[in-house]
Amino acid sequence: MPGYSHTIERLIAELGKLPGIGPRSAERIAFYLLKSEEKDAFSLAEAIHDLKTRIRPCKLCFNIAEGELCNICADERRDRGTICVVEQPKDLLSLESTGVFRGVYHVLMGHVAPLEDIDPDDLTIAALVTRVKAGGVNEIILATNPDVAGDSTALTVARELEGTGVAITRLARGLPAGGQIEYANKSILTDAISQRRKL
Ligand SMILES: [Zn+2]
C-alpha cells in the first residue's frame, strides 16, 4: 500500500487480520471509516473496547460472562444438579437454542489434542471436578463433539470424575460422526440431549 499515511496503513493492517477480510476489503473499510461520521467510527471502537474489558469467563462454568457469573449460572430456575460439559461457548449456544436443557453447563475451553500440544491440564477439567466434589451434582452430560478429539476429551473427563459417584452420560449418536455440535440443527441436538445414554 504505497503512499498511504502510517495511520491508514496501520488500520488496514489491523482490519486485514480479521477473519474473512482480505487486503481489498480492509482497504475499503478503512476508507469508509475515514469518511464516516466521527460518532459512528468511535461507537465501533468503543464496542470493541467494551468487548475486551467487560467480557470475561464465568467464574463457575467458563461461559462468556459480563460480570462474575454468566446468564445461565445467574438464573435461579436452572437445575444445578445437571451439568452439560461442552468444548466451547459456541456449543453451549447451539444446545441452548434447542430450549430442552434446563441444567447448567461447564465449558472446557477446548479439547484434548496431543498433536496440537493441548493436554488435559490446559482445559478446565480440574474446576469441573471441584464443582462436582462440592456436592449437589447428580449427572454430568458429556457433550463434546462426536469426533476423535471430542471422544478422547469425553473419556479424559469421565476418568477424572471416577469415584465421585456422579452419573455420567454422553450425547446420543444422532449427530453425524465427525460432525460438530456448533453446526448441528436443533432437532438433531434435541434428540441427542433427550436420548443421551449412560457412559
Ligand atoms: Zn456460568
Boltz pocket constraint, residues with backbone or C-beta under 6 A from the ligand:
constraints:
  - pocket:
      binder: B
      contacts: [[A, 58], [A, 59], [A, 60], [A, 61], [A, 62], [A, 63], [A, 69], [A, 70], [A, 71], [A, 72], [A, 73], [A, 74], [A, 105]]
      max_distance: 6.0
